[in-house]
């Protein structure tokens, strides 16, 4: 996988460049009417939805937490809470997610966020040679090795997705 820079870059691609991690940028024409940003990305790039991961923000015991799951599944909030030893988890307010990460909903990347938050990535990520996550803008994804994603986000991996 070659390093390819996106014109203008994003905090996510800057973080990848700074870390010296190989990645590929994939851009596609985003349709604002798309029902699911992740499904749209998988279809536009012609890859399995199981290899495209969405970045969600949840509150676990009142603390913002990043959860990264395949777009083919859903976040299991009980599993997320259990993975972190928390009593409960709920989806975060979208405005709070945007403020904390510096990204807009539908373009939130687990990389290059404004504030580093605890991150949990679904353990299924490790089954793939490369995966796709948002590059920090709608219509732009980065492809990278799962081990690099886990390392750069200092993430815990746990089974937090369900079909």
N, C-alpha and C positions, 0 to 999 in steps of 0.2 A: 504494500500500500504506500503510495507516494504522498508526500505532503503537498497539498494544494491549498492555496490561500483563496479566500473569498474576497472579492472586491469590497473594500471598506471594513472587512473583518468584524468580529463581534467580540465581546469579552470572553466568550467560550473559545473561539479560535485563537485569540491572543494567549489564553491560558495554555492551550495545547502547544502552540509555538514555543512559548516560554519554557514549558516542561520538556521540549524536544521529543514529543510523542508523535509518531506517524499517524496521520489521519487524512481522510478525503472528504471534501465538501461536496454535497449533492444539493443542487438547487432545482426547484420546480415551481411552476406557476400556481400559487396558492389561490384557491377559490374561497372568497369570504363566506359563501353560502354553504360550505362543506359542513356536514353534520359532525364529523370527527376529524380533528387535525391529524391524529396519528394514522387513522385508516387512509386518509387522503395522502399522507406522505408515503405509506407503504405501496399504495396503488400507483402513485405517480413515479416512484422509483422502480417499480416492478420487483419488489422483494416481499418475502413472507412477513405478515404482520407480527409474527413471533420474534423477528429480529429487530423490529423497530420498537424502541422503548419511549414511553411518555414519562414526563416529569410532573409529579403532583405534589402539592404541599398539604400537609395535614398538621393538626395540632395534637400532640401527645402530652397529656397532662398539662396542657396550657402552653407548651413550647412548640414553636414552628419546627417542622421536620420535613425533609425531602424524601419522597418515596418514588422509586423508579421501577415501573412495571411494563411488560410488553403491551402494545396497543391491542393485541388480541385478547387480553384479559382485563380484569378489574382489580383495583386495590382492595385487599381484604383488611379492613381497619382493625379487626380484632387480632389478626396475625401481626400487623405492624406494631400494635401496642405490646403484644407478647414479645416480639423480637427486641424491643427496647426496654422491657421490664416496666412498662407504663400500665396504669390502670385503665385508661381509655384513650381512644383516638377518634378524631372527627376531621372531616375535610376543612381546610383553612378557608377563610374568606378570600375571594379572588383579589380584592384590593390589597389585603395584607400580603398575599403572595407576591404581587407585583412590586410593592414597596420594598419588601425584604430582598427579593432576588435582583431587581433592576430590569427584569424582563416583563413582556406582556403575556397574558394568558394565551396559550396556543403557540408560544415561542419561548417558553421557560426551559432553559438548559440546566442540567445538573452541574455544568462547568462554568466557571467564571462568574459566579453569583456575587452580588454586592456584599452579602454577609455569608460566611461559611456556616451552614446549618448541619445538624446531624443528618446523615443520609443513609437510607437503607435501600439496597437494590435487590430486586427479586433474584434469588439464587439461580433461576433458569438462565440468566444472562451468561453464565459460564459454559453453557452447552454450545455456544456459537463461536466460530473463529473471529467474526467481527459483528458489531451491532451498530445501530443507528440511534442517535439521540439528537434533539434539537440543537442547532448551532446558536440559538439565541434570537432567532427571527423566524416568523412564519414563512414557510416555503424554503427553508434552509436546514439541512441535516448534516451532521458529521458522522462519518463511519470510522470506528476505531476498535481496537482489541478490547474485549471485556475487562481483562486484567488491568489495562491502563485506565479505563473508566473507574473501576473500583479504587485503584490506587490514588488517582487524582482527586477523587471526591472523599477520600478517607472513609469509604462506605463499609457498612456491615452488609453482608449478603444473608438473606433469609427468604424462606418461601412466603412471600407476602402478596402474591397474585393468585387470583382464582379465575376460572373460565366463566 
